[in-house]
Amino acid sequence: MSEPFLIKHRSSGRFLHVSTGKRAPSDDTEILFHGDIHDNMYWRFCKETDYWGYIEHVNSGKVIHPHGGGRSPANGTKLVVHGGRHYGALFALDGKNDHVIHKDGKYAHPENGRPDPGNSTKVVLHSDVHDAMRFQFVSPKDPSKNILVYGSPNVIGKWEIINAVINPRAEHKSTISVKIGKSKTNSTTSTFEYTWEASMGVEIKAITASVSQSLRSMIEKTSSETWTEETTRTKEITVSPGKTVVTWQYKFSVEQNDSRALFQSNLLADTDSETTIPRDFKYLV
C-alpha cells in the first residue's frame, strides 16, 4: 500500500475529489475535479498483482470504479467510488506517461476532454490519448512533489574492474572501451514503465532516501550520461614501469516487478597500488 497522495490534473492543476467532499461517501458517489486540497481527497494505491491495483479513498476505504463495475466499460463511463474490490475496479498509475489506466485499457479523462475542466467536472473513462488526460500523483504536503505510488525500486550498486595493469617491467599502454549509460543487453522493460524509468537522471533523486549513504553518494556523483541510452567510450591508459593502475566502473542495478535496468557510470577510477575498491578516483572518460 502506498503513502497517501493527491491525483492532480496536469493541464488545469485541479484534483480528483469525491463529489461533495465527504469523509465517508456512499457507494456510487461520483469522482469530480476541484481545486481545493483537504484530507477528504487523499488517495492511496493498493497493489494487487504486477502493476494493477485499487485506488483507495483514504478516509472511507472505498475504491475508484467505473460506474456499474463492468470489466469493459464504454467510452464516457463515469468514475465513482464503491466498496467492492474486483477485476472491474483494477487500475494502473502510469507515472511515466501520466495516465490513470483501467484494466480494460481505457484512461481517466475530464468529461468532454477539456484541458481546463472547471470545478465539479466529472471524471470518465475514454480510449483517447491526449495531453488533457494526463495526471500526476503528488504529495498532500507539497503538490509539486511526485509520489512513488509503487514504492521505491530495489537499487544495488557495485564497483567492477574494467582493466588492470600490475607492476609492468616496461611502460605499458592499453586501449580500453567501456559502455556508459543504460545497458542494452542487461536491461529489461515490461509494457508498463515506472516513474523512475521516465527520466532516470531526475527521478533517481526520488528514490535515494531508500538506499545507503554510500550508494546515495555514488548516485549524486555520477554524470547525467549514466542515465541515458548506452554509448561506447574509448580511452588509452599509460602505466609507468613498476606502477599499478586499476581502472574501475560503478554500475547501478535498479529493479521493480519485472522491470530491470543496469546503468553504467562514466566514473572510471584509477588507483596507484591496490586492486581493492577505490576510495579516491579520477574521471578518465
BAVEX-189491 format. One line per 4 residues: their letters; for each residue y, z, x of N, C-alpha, C. Coordinates in nm, 2 decimals, m for minus. Each point is the difference from the previous one (the first is absolute). Layout:
! BAVEX-189491
A) Y Z X Y Z X Y Z X; ... $
! end
This chain:
! BAVEX-189491
MSEP) m0.12 0.00 0.08 0.12 0.00 m0.08 0.12 0.00 0.09; 0.10 m0.08 m0.03 0.12 m0.02 0.08 0.10 0.12 m0.03; 0.10 0.01 0.08 0.11 0.08 m0.03 0.08 m0.06 m0.11; 0.09 0.07 m0.07 0.08 m0.05 m0.11 0.09 m0.11 0.05 $
FLIK) 0.03 m0.10 m0.08 0.10 m0.10 0.04 0.06 m0.06 m0.13; 0.11 m0.08 0.02 0.07 m0.07 m0.10 m0.04 m0.15 0.01; 0.00 m0.07 m0.11 m0.02 m0.14 0.00 0.13 m0.07 m0.02; 0.05 m0.05 0.10 0.14 m0.06 0.00 0.00 m0.15 m0.01 $
HRSS) 0.07 m0.06 m0.09 0.01 m0.14 m0.02 0.10 m0.05 0.11; m0.04 m0.09 0.08 0.08 m0.04 0.12 0.13 m0.06 m0.04; 0.00 m0.10 m0.09 0.12 m0.08 m0.02 0.11 0.08 m0.09; m0.05 0.10 m0.08 0.10 0.07 m0.08 0.03 0.14 0.05 $
GRFL) m0.10 0.06 0.07 0.02 0.14 0.05 m0.04 0.10 m0.11; m0.05 m0.05 m0.12 m0.04 0.10 m0.10 m0.15 0.04 0.02; m0.04 0.09 m0.07 m0.13 0.07 0.02 m0.09 m0.01 m0.13; m0.13 0.01 0.02 m0.09 0.00 m0.11 m0.01 0.15 m0.06 $
HVST) 0.02 0.01 m0.13 0.01 0.12 m0.07 m0.10 m0.01 m0.12; m0.04 0.12 m0.05 m0.06 0.00 m0.13 0.11 0.00 m0.10; m0.01 m0.07 m0.11 0.10 0.00 m0.11 0.03 0.14 m0.04; 0.13 0.03 m0.02 0.05 0.13 m0.04 0.01 0.10 0.12 $
GKRA) m0.07 m0.03 0.11 0.01 0.08 0.12 m0.07 0.14 m0.02; m0.09 0.01 m0.09 m0.06 0.13 m0.03 m0.10 0.04 0.11; m0.02 0.13 0.01 m0.09 0.06 0.10 m0.15 m0.03 m0.04; m0.02 0.00 m0.14 m0.14 m0.02 m0.04 0.00 m0.11 m0.11 $
PSDD) 0.01 m0.12 0.04 0.01 m0.11 m0.10 m0.14 m0.02 m0.07; 0.00 m0.04 m0.12 m0.12 m0.02 m0.08 m0.06 m0.14 0.05; m0.13 m0.01 m0.04 m0.07 m0.13 0.04 0.08 m0.12 m0.06; 0.00 m0.11 0.07 0.06 m0.12 m0.03 0.16 0.00 0.00 $
TEIL) 0.05 0.10 0.07 0.14 0.00 0.03 0.04 m0.11 0.10; 0.10 m0.08 m0.04 0.03 m0.11 0.09 0.06 0.03 0.13; m0.02 m0.09 0.10 0.07 0.01 0.13 0.13 m0.08 m0.01; 0.11 0.06 0.05 0.13 m0.07 m0.01 0.07 0.01 0.14 $
FHGD) 0.10 m0.09 0.01 0.09 0.01 0.12 0.11 0.10 m0.03; 0.05 0.08 0.10 0.11 0.08 m0.02 0.06 0.04 0.14; 0.12 0.03 0.00 0.07 0.03 0.13 m0.01 0.14 0.04; m0.03 0.10 m0.09 0.00 0.14 0.03 m0.12 0.04 0.09 $
IHDN) 0.02 0.11 0.07 m0.11 0.05 0.08 m0.02 0.15 m0.04; m0.12 0.04 m0.04 m0.03 0.13 m0.04 m0.15 0.02 0.02; m0.05 0.12 m0.01 m0.15 0.02 0.03 m0.09 m0.04 m0.11; 0.05 m0.05 m0.11 m0.09 m0.05 m0.11 m0.03 m0.15 0.02 $
MYWR) 0.05 m0.06 0.11 m0.03 m0.14 0.03 m0.07 m0.01 0.14; m0.06 0.11 0.04 m0.08 m0.01 0.13 m0.14 m0.05 m0.03; m0.05 m0.08 0.09 m0.14 m0.06 m0.01 m0.08 0.04 0.13; m0.13 m0.01 m0.01 m0.08 0.01 0.12 m0.12 m0.10 m0.02 $
FCKE) m0.06 m0.04 0.11 m0.11 m0.10 m0.01 m0.13 0.07 0.03; m0.10 m0.02 m0.09 m0.13 0.06 0.01 m0.10 m0.11 0.03; m0.03 m0.01 0.13 m0.09 m0.11 0.04 m0.14 0.02 m0.05; m0.06 m0.11 m0.06 m0.14 0.01 m0.05 m0.10 m0.07 0.09 $
TDYW) 0.03 m0.13 0.03 m0.09 m0.08 0.08 0.08 m0.10 0.07; m0.03 m0.02 0.13 0.08 m0.09 0.09 0.15 0.03 m0.02; 0.07 m0.10 m0.05 0.15 0.02 m0.01 0.04 0.02 m0.15; m0.10 0.01 m0.09 0.03 0.01 m0.14 0.00 0.15 m0.04 $
GYIE) 0.09 0.03 m0.10 0.01 0.14 m0.04 0.09 0.01 m0.12; 0.03 0.13 m0.04 0.08 0.02 m0.12 0.14 0.05 0.05; 0.10 m0.05 m0.08 0.14 0.04 0.03 0.03 0.11 m0.10; 0.00 0.12 0.05 0.00 0.12 m0.08 0.14 0.06 m0.02 $
HVNS) 0.04 0.03 m0.12 0.13 0.07 m0.03 m0.03 0.14 0.04; 0.08 0.05 0.10 m0.03 0.13 0.06 0.00 0.12 m0.10; 0.10 0.01 m0.09 0.01 0.11 m0.08 m0.10 0.00 m0.12; m0.04 m0.11 m0.05 m0.10 0.00 m0.11 m0.14 m0.03 0.04 $
GKVI) m0.02 m0.07 0.11 m0.13 m0.04 0.04 m0.05 m0.13 m0.06; 0.08 m0.05 m0.09 m0.04 m0.13 m0.06 0.03 m0.11 0.10; m0.07 m0.12 m0.02 0.01 m0.11 0.09 0.05 m0.12 m0.07; 0.06 m0.09 0.09 0.05 m0.13 m0.06 m0.11 m0.09 m0.04 $
HPHG) 0.02 m0.05 m0.12 m0.10 m0.09 m0.07 0.07 m0.13 m0.05; m0.07 m0.11 m0.01 0.05 m0.11 m0.08 m0.02 0.05 m0.15; 0.09 m0.02 m0.09 m0.01 0.04 m0.13 m0.14 m0.05 m0.06; m0.08 0.09 m0.06 m0.13 m0.04 m0.05 m0.11 0.02 0.10 $
GGRS) 0.04 0.02 0.13 m0.10 0.03 0.10 m0.10 m0.11 0.04; 0.03 m0.13 m0.04 m0.09 m0.11 0.02 m0.02 m0.03 0.15; m0.11 m0.06 0.03 m0.03 m0.04 0.14 0.08 m0.12 0.04; 0.03 m0.09 m0.09 0.07 m0.12 0.02 0.12 m0.02 m0.09 $
PANG) 0.10 0.08 0.02 0.11 0.00 m0.09 0.08 m0.13 0.01; 0.06 m0.05 m0.11 0.07 m0.12 0.00 0.14 0.02 0.06; 0.06 m0.11 0.05 0.14 0.00 0.04 0.09 0.06 m0.10; 0.09 0.09 0.04 0.09 0.07 m0.09 m0.06 0.13 m0.06 $
TKLV) m0.12 0.04 0.04 m0.05 0.13 m0.05 0.08 0.11 0.06; 0.04 0.09 m0.08 0.08 0.12 0.04 m0.08 0.10 0.08; 0.07 0.06 0.09 m0.06 0.11 0.08 0.03 0.14 m0.07; m0.10 0.08 m0.01 0.02 0.13 m0.07 m0.07 0.11 0.09 $
VHGG) 0.02 0.12 m0.04 m0.09 0.11 0.06 m0.10 0.04 m0.10; m0.12 0.04 0.05 m0.11 0.04 m0.08 m0.09 0.09 0.08; m0.08 0.09 m0.08 m0.08 0.09 0.07 m0.13 m0.05 0.05; m0.04 m0.12 m0.05 m0.13 m0.06 0.04 0.00 m0.06 0.14 $
RHYG) m0.11 0.01 0.07 m0.02 m0.05 0.13 m0.12 m0.09 0.00; 0.02 m0.13 0.02 m0.11 m0.10 0.00 0.05 m0.12 0.07; m0.09 m0.10 0.00 0.02 m0.13 0.07 0.14 m0.06 m0.04; 0.03 0.00 m0.12 0.12 m0.07 m0.05 0.13 0.07 0.04 $
ALFA) m0.01 0.12 0.06 0.12 0.07 0.05 0.01 0.00 0.15; m0.08 m0.08 0.07 0.01 0.00 0.14 0.11 m0.09 0.05; 0.07 0.05 0.10 0.11 m0.08 0.07 m0.01 0.01 0.15; 0.06 m0.09 0.07 0.02 0.01 0.14 0.15 m0.01 0.03 $
LDGK) 0.05 0.07 0.10 0.14 0.01 0.03 0.02 m0.07 0.14; 0.05 m0.13 m0.01 0.01 m0.08 0.12 0.13 0.02 0.07; 0.00 0.08 0.10 0.12 0.03 0.07 0.05 m0.10 0.09; m0.09 m0.10 0.03 0.05 m0.11 0.09 0.08 m0.10 m0.08 $
NDHV) m0.05 m0.04 m0.12 0.07 m0.10 m0.09 0.08 0.07 m0.11; 0.00 0.13 m0.01 0.07 0.08 m0.10 m0.04 m0.03 m0.14; m0.13 m0.01 m0.02 m0.05 m0.03 m0.14 m0.08 0.12 m0.05; 0.00 0.02 m0.13 m0.08 0.09 m0.08 m0.10 m0.09 m0.07 $
IHKD) m0.13 0.00 0.04 m0.10 m0.10 m0.04 m0.11 0.07 m0.09; m0.01 m0.06 m0.12 m0.11 0.05 m0.08 m0.13 m0.06 0.04; m0.12 0.07 m0.02 m0.13 m0.05 0.04 m0.03 m0.14 m0.04; 0.06 m0.04 m0.11 m0.02 m0.14 m0.05 0.07 m0.10 0.09 $
GKYA) 0.10 0.04 0.08 0.08 m0.09 0.08 0.14 m0.02 m0.04; 0.04 0.05 m0.12 0.14 m0.02 m0.04 0.08 0.11 0.06; 0.13 m0.02 m0.01 0.10 0.09 0.07 0.09 0.07 m0.10; 0.05 0.12 0.04 0.11 0.06 m0.08 0.13 m0.08 0.02 $
HPEN) 0.07 m0.02 m0.11 0.12 m0.07 m0.01 0.10 0.07 m0.09; 0.13 m0.02 0.02 0.09 0.03 m0.11 m0.02 m0.10 m0.11; 0.01 0.05 m0.12 m0.02 m0.10 m0.12 0.11 m0.11 0.02; m0.04 m0.12 m0.02 0.08 m0.12 0.01 0.03 m0.04 0.15 $
GRPD) m0.05 0.08 0.09 0.00 m0.04 0.14 0.14 0.01 0.06; 0.09 0.07 m0.05 0.14 0.00 0.05 0.00 0.08 0.13; 0.09 m0.04 0.10 0.01 0.08 0.12 0.09 0.12 m0.01; 0.07 0.01 m0.12 0.09 0.12 m0.02 m0.03 0.06 m0.13 $
PGNS) m0.12 0.05 m0.03 m0.03 0.06 m0.13 0.08 0.12 m0.02; 0.05 0.01 m0.12 0.09 0.12 m0.04 m0.09 0.12 m0.03; 0.07 0.11 m0.01 m0.07 0.12 m0.05 m0.08 m0.03 m0.13; m0.12 0.06 m0.01 m0.09 m0.02 m0.11 m0.07 m0.13 m0.01 $
TKVV) 0.01 m0.09 0.10 m0.07 m0.12 0.00 m0.15 0.03 0.01; m0.09 m0.06 m0.08 m0.14 0.03 0.01 m0.06 m0.06 0.13; m0.12 0.05 0.04 m0.07 m0.05 0.11 m0.13 m0.06 m0.06; m0.03 m0.13 0.04 m0.11 m0.07 m0.05 m0.08 m0.06 0.11 $
LHSD) m0.12 m0.05 m0.03 m0.08 m0.07 0.10 0.02 m0.15 m0.02; 0.00 m0.07 0.11 0.01 m0.15 0.00 m0.06 m0.05 0.13; m0.04 m0.13 m0.01 m0.07 m0.06 0.11 0.10 m0.07 0.10; 0.13 m0.02 m0.04 0.10 m0.06 0.09 0.03 0.09 0.12 $
VHDA) 0.03 m0.07 0.11 0.04 0.07 0.12 0.14 m0.05 0.04; 0.10 0.09 0.01 0.14 m0.03 0.04 0.07 0.13 0.05; 0.12 m0.02 0.05 0.07 0.12 0.06 0.03 0.11 m0.10; 0.01 m0.04 m0.13 0.04 0.10 m0.10 m0.11 0.10 m0.04 $
MRFQ) m0.12 m0.02 0.06 m0.11 0.09 m0.04 m0.05 0.07 0.12; 0.09 0.03 0.10 m0.03 0.08 0.12 0.04 0.15 m0.02; m0.09 0.08 0.05 0.03 0.15 m0.01 m0.03 0.06 0.13; 0.07 0.12 0.02 m0.02 0.09 0.12 m0.06 0.13 m0.05 $
FVSP) m0.07 0.07 0.09 m0.05 0.13 m0.03 0.06 0.09 0.09; 0.10 0.08 m0.05 0.09 0.08 0.08 0.00 0.15 m0.03; 0.05 0.07 0.10 0.00 0.15 m0.01 0.10 0.04 m0.11; m0.04 0.10 m0.08 0.10 0.06 m0.10 0.12 0.07 0.07 $
KDPS) m0.03 0.05 0.13 0.11 0.06 0.07 0.10 m0.09 0.07; m0.05 m0.12 0.03 0.08 m0.11 0.06 m0.05 m0.13 m0.04; 0.06 m0.06 m0.11 m0.05 m0.13 m0.05 0.02 m0.12 0.09; 0.05 0.02 0.12 0.00 m0.10 0.10 m0.12 0.00 0.09 $
KNIL) m0.08 0.11 m0.01 m0.12 0.01 0.09 m0.13 m0.04 m0.08; m0.07 m0.09 0.06 m0.13 m0.04 m0.06 m0.10 0.11 0.02; m0.09 0.00 m0.10 m0.12 0.10 0.01 m0.13 m0.09 0.02; m0.08 0.06 0.09 m0.13 m0.07 0.02 m0.10 0.05 m0.11 $
VYGS) m0.01 m0.07 m0.11 m0.07 0.04 m0.12 m0.15 0.01 0.03; m0.05 m0.07 0.10 m0.14 0.01 0.04 m0.02 0.10 0.11; 0.10 0.07 0.03 m0.01 0.09 0.11 0.01 m0.07 0.14; 0.00 0.08 0.10 0.01 m0.06 0.14 m0.13 m0.07 0.04 $
PNVI) 0.01 m0.11 0.07 m0.12 m0.06 0.06 m0.05 0.08 0.11; m0.12 m0.02 0.05 m0.05 0.06 0.12 0.05 m0.07 0.12; 0.06 0.06 0.09 0.06 m0.06 0.12 m0.06 0.06 0.13; m0.06 m0.08 0.08 m0.06 0.04 0.13 0.07 m0.08 0.11 $
GKWE) 0.03 0.07 0.11 0.05 m0.07 0.11 m0.07 0.03 0.13; m0.02 m0.10 0.09 m0.06 0.03 0.13 0.05 m0.10 0.10; m0.01 0.05 0.13 0.02 m0.09 0.11 m0.12 m0.08 0.04; 0.02 m0.12 0.04 m0.11 m0.08 0.05 0.04 m0.07 0.14 $
IINA) m0.09 0.00 0.09 0.03 m0.06 0.13 m0.01 m0.15 m0.01; 0.11 m0.07 0.04 0.00 m0.15 m0.01 m0.05 m0.06 0.14; 0.05 0.07 0.10 m0.03 m0.06 0.14 0.01 0.12 0.10; m0.08 0.00 0.10 0.00 0.10 0.10 m0.02 m0.06 0.14 $
VINP) 0.08 0.03 0.10 m0.02 m0.04 0.14 0.01 0.13 0.08; m0.11 0.04 0.06 m0.02 0.13 0.06 m0.01 m0.02 0.16; 0.10 0.05 0.07 0.00 0.01 0.14 m0.04 m0.13 0.07; 0.07 m0.11 m0.02 m0.04 m0.13 0.06 0.03 0.01 0.15 $
RAEH) m0.08 m0.08 0.09 0.02 0.00 0.14 0.12 m0.09 0.04; 0.02 m0.10 m0.09 0.12 m0.09 0.03 0.08 m0.01 m0.13; 0.12 m0.06 0.01 0.08 m0.01 m0.12 m0.08 m0.08 m0.11; 0.00 0.05 m0.12 m0.08 m0.06 m0.11 0.10 m0.04 m0.11 $
KSTI) m0.02 m0.13 m0.04 0.08 m0.05 m0.12 m0.10 m0.03 m0.11; 0.03 0.04 m0.12 m0.08 m0.04 m0.11 0.09 m0.03 m0.12; m0.05 m0.10 m0.08 0.08 m0.04 m0.12 m0.08 0.05 m0.12; 0.06 0.07 m0.09 m0.07 0.05 m0.12 0.07 m0.05 m0.12 $
SVKI) m0.08 m0.03 m0.10 0.05 m0.04 m0.13 m0.03 0.12 m0.10; 0.10 0.03 m0.08 m0.02 0.11 m0.10 0.05 m0.04 m0.13; m0.08 0.04 m0.11 0.04 m0.03 m0.13 0.09 0.11 m0.06; 0.11 m0.03 m0.06 0.09 0.09 m0.05 0.02 m0.02 m0.15 $
GKSK) 0.01 0.10 m0.08 0.02 m0.01 m0.15 m0.12 0.03 m0.08; m0.01 m0.05 m0.12 m0.11 0.03 m0.09 m0.11 m0.09 0.04; m0.12 0.06 0.03 m0.11 m0.08 0.05 m0.05 m0.09 m0.12; m0.03 m0.13 0.04 m0.06 m0.09 m0.10 m0.15 0.02 m0.02 $
TNST) m0.06 0.05 0.10 m0.15 0.01 0.00 m0.05 0.14 m0.04; 0.09 0.10 0.01 m0.04 0.14 m0.03 0.07 0.06 m0.11; 0.07 m0.08 m0.08 0.07 0.04 m0.12 m0.06 m0.06 m0.13; m0.01 0.08 m0.10 m0.05 m0.05 m0.13 0.10 0.04 m0.11 $
TSTF) 0.02 m0.09 m0.09 0.09 0.02 m0.11 m0.07 m0.03 m0.13; 0.01 0.08 m0.10 m0.06 m0.03 m0.13 0.10 m0.08 m0.08; m0.04 m0.03 m0.13 0.09 m0.07 m0.08 0.13 0.08 m0.04; m0.02 0.14 0.01 0.11 0.09 m0.02 0.05 0.05 0.13 $
EYTW) 0.13 0.00 0.02 0.06 0.05 0.12 0.09 0.12 m0.03; m0.01 0.10 0.09 0.07 0.12 m0.02 0.15 m0.01 0.06; 0.08 0.10 m0.04 0.14 0.00 0.04 0.01 m0.02 0.16; m0.08 0.07 0.07 0.01 0.00 0.15 m0.03 m0.14 0.06 $
EASM) m0.07 m0.08 m0.08 m0.03 m0.14 0.05 0.11 m0.10 m0.02; 0.10 0.04 m0.08 0.11 m0.09 m0.03 0.09 m0.02 0.12; 0.04 0.11 0.07 0.09 m0.02 0.11 m0.03 0.12 0.09; m0.11 m0.01 0.08 m0.05 0.12 0.07 0.10 0.06 0.09 $
GVEI) 0.09 m0.08 0.06 0.10 0.06 0.09 0.09 0.10 m0.07; 0.02 m0.02 m0.13 0.09 0.09 m0.08 m0.09 0.10 m0.07; m0.10 m0.04 m0.06 m0.08 0.09 m0.09 m0.08 0.10 0.09; m0.03 m0.03 0.12 m0.07 0.09 0.09 0.07 0.14 0.01 $
KAIT) 0.13 m0.01 m0.02 0.08 0.13 0.01 m0.04 0.09 m0.12; m0.04 m0.06 m0.11 m0.03 0.09 m0.11 m0.13 0.07 0.01; m0.09 m0.04 0.10 m0.13 0.07 0.01 m0.01 0.09 0.12; 0.11 0.00 0.08 m0.01 0.08 0.12 m0.01 0.15 m0.02 $
ASVS) 0.03 0.05 m0.12 m0.01 0.14 m0.02 m0.14 0.05 m0.01; m0.10 m0.10 m0.01 m0.14 0.04 m0.02 m0.07 m0.01 0.13; 0.07 m0.04 0.11 m0.07 m0.02 0.13 0.04 0.11 0.10; m0.07 0.00 0.11 0.04 0.10 0.11 0.13 m0.03 0.06 $
QSLR) 0.06 0.09 0.08 0.12 m0.02 0.06 m0.01 m0.11 0.11; m0.11 0.00 0.07 m0.02 m0.10 0.11 m0.01 m0.14 m0.06; m0.07 m0.01 m0.11 m0.01 m0.13 m0.06 0.13 m0.05 m0.06; 0.07 0.10 m0.06 0.13 m0.03 m0.06 0.10 m0.05 0.11 $
SMIE) m0.01 0.06 0.12 0.08 m0.03 0.12 m0.03 m0.15 0.04; m0.13 m0.04 0.00 m0.03 m0.13 0.04 0.05 m0.10 m0.11; m0.01 0.03 m0.12 0.04 m0.09 m0.11 0.15 m0.02 0.02; 0.08 0.10 0.03 0.14 m0.01 0.02 0.04 m0.08 0.12 $
KTSS) m0.08 0.00 0.10 0.03 m0.07 0.13 m0.03 m0.15 0.00; m0.09 m0.04 m0.09 m0.04 m0.14 0.00 0.11 m0.09 m0.05; 0.00 m0.12 0.05 0.10 m0.10 m0.04 m0.04 m0.06 m0.14; 0.09 m0.06 m0.06 m0.03 m0.06 m0.13 m0.11 m0.11 0.01 $
ETWT) m0.02 m0.06 0.11 m0.10 m0.10 0.02 m0.14 0.05 m0.02; m0.02 0.13 0.01 m0.13 0.06 m0.02 m0.05 m0.02 m0.15; 0.10 m0.01 m0.09 m0.03 0.00 m0.14 0.01 m0.15 m0.06; 0.02 m0.10 0.09 0.01 m0.13 m0.05 m0.14 m0.08 0.01 $
EETT) 0.01 m0.13 m0.03 m0.12 m0.08 0.02 m0.04 m0.01 0.15; m0.13 m0.01 0.02 m0.05 0.00 0.14 0.05 m0.12 0.09; 0.04 0.04 0.12 0.04 m0.10 0.10 m0.07 0.04 0.13; 0.00 m0.10 0.09 m0.06 0.03 0.13 0.11 m0.01 0.11 $
RTKE) 0.00 0.11 0.09 0.09 0.00 0.11 m0.07 0.00 0.13; 0.06 m0.06 0.10 m0.06 m0.01 0.13 0.09 0.07 0.11; m0.07 0.07 0.09 0.08 0.07 0.10 m0.08 0.00 0.14; 0.08 m0.03 0.10 m0.06 0.01 0.14 0.03 0.14 0.06 $
ITVS) m0.11 0.06 0.05 0.02 0.13 0.06 m0.04 0.00 0.15; 0.08 0.05 0.09 m0.03 0.00 0.14 m0.02 0.15 0.04; m0.11 0.02 0.08 m0.04 0.13 0.04 m0.01 0.00 0.15; 0.08 0.09 0.06 0.00 0.01 0.15 m0.13 0.06 0.06 $
PGKT) m0.03 m0.02 0.12 m0.12 0.05 0.06 0.00 0.16 m0.01; m0.12 0.05 m0.04 m0.01 0.15 0.00 0.05 0.06 m0.13; 0.06 m0.08 m0.09 0.06 0.06 m0.12 m0.10 m0.03 m0.12; 0.03 0.07 m0.10 m0.08 m0.01 m0.13 0.09 m0.03 m0.11 $
VVTW) m0.02 m0.10 m0.08 0.08 m0.03 m0.12 m0.10 m0.02 m0.11; 0.02 0.07 m0.11 m0.08 m0.01 m0.12 0.10 m0.04 m0.11; m0.03 m0.10 m0.07 0.08 m0.05 m0.11 m0.06 0.04 m0.13; 0.08 0.06 m0.09 m0.05 0.05 m0.13 0.07 m0.07 m0.12 $
QYKF) m0.06 0.02 m0.11 0.06 m0.04 m0.13 m0.03 0.11 m0.10; 0.09 0.03 m0.09 m0.02 0.09 m0.10 m0.03 m0.08 m0.13; m0.10 0.05 m0.07 m0.04 m0.07 m0.13 m0.01 0.10 m0.11; 0.05 m0.05 m0.12 0.00 0.08 m0.12 m0.09 m0.06 m0.10 $
SVEQ) m0.09 0.08 m0.05 m0.09 m0.04 m0.11 0.04 0.07 m0.13; 0.03 m0.08 m0.10 0.06 0.05 m0.13 m0.10 m0.04 m0.11; m0.05 0.09 m0.08 m0.10 m0.03 m0.10 0.03 0.07 m0.13; m0.02 m0.07 m0.11 0.01 0.05 m0.14 m0.09 m0.08 m0.09 $
NDSR) m0.10 0.07 m0.06 m0.10 m0.06 m0.08 m0.06 m0.11 0.08; 0.00 m0.13 m0.05 m0.06 m0.11 0.07 0.10 m0.08 0.08; 0.12 0.05 0.02 0.10 m0.07 0.09 0.00 0.07 0.13; m0.01 m0.08 0.11 0.01 0.05 0.13 0.08 m0.09 0.09 $
ALFQ) 0.09 0.06 0.08 0.08 m0.08 0.09 0.00 0.06 0.14; m0.01 m0.08 0.10 0.00 0.04 0.14 0.13 m0.05 0.06; 0.09 0.09 0.04 0.13 m0.04 0.06 0.00 0.03 0.15; 0.04 m0.11 0.08 m0.01 0.01 0.14 0.14 0.01 0.06 $
SNLL) 0.02 0.11 0.07 0.14 0.02 0.06 0.03 m0.09 0.11; 0.13 m0.02 0.02 0.04 m0.07 0.12 0.04 0.09 0.11; m0.04 0.13 m0.01 0.02 0.10 0.10 m0.12 m0.01 0.10; 0.02 m0.05 0.11 m0.11 m0.01 0.11 0.04 0.10 0.10 $
ADTD) m0.09 0.09 0.03 0.03 0.11 0.10 m0.05 m0.03 0.13; 0.07 0.04 0.10 m0.03 m0.02 0.14 0.00 0.13 0.08; m0.12 0.05 0.04 m0.01 0.12 0.08 m0.03 m0.03 0.14; 0.03 0.09 0.09 m0.01 m0.03 0.14 m0.12 0.05 0.07 $
SETT) m0.07 0.11 m0.06 m0.11 0.05 0.07 m0.11 0.05 m0.09; 0.01 m0.01 m0.13 m0.10 0.05 m0.09 m0.05 m0.10 m0.10; m0.12 0.02 m0.05 m0.04 m0.08 m0.11 m0.02 0.08 m0.13; 0.06 0.12 0.00 0.01 0.08 m0.13 0.11 m0.05 m0.09 $
IPRD) 0.00 0.05 m0.12 0.11 m0.05 m0.09 0.13 0.03 0.06; 0.09 m0.10 0.00 0.13 0.02 0.07 0.10 0.10 m0.08; 0.07 0.07 0.08 0.10 0.09 m0.06 0.14 m0.08 0.01; 0.02 m0.07 0.10 0.12 m0.08 0.02 m0.04 m0.15 0.01 $
FKYL) 0.08 m0.08 m0.06 m0.03 m0.14 0.00 0.13 m0.08 0.00; m0.02 m0.13 0.04 0.12 m0.09 0.00 m0.04 m0.12 m0.07; 0.10 m0.07 m0.06 m0.02 m0.12 m0.08 m0.02 m0.12 0.09; m0.12 m0.05 m0.01 m0.03 m0.12 0.08 0.02 m0.13 m0.07 $
V) m0.04 0.00 m0.13 0.02 m0.12 m0.08 0.06 0.04 m0.14 $
! end
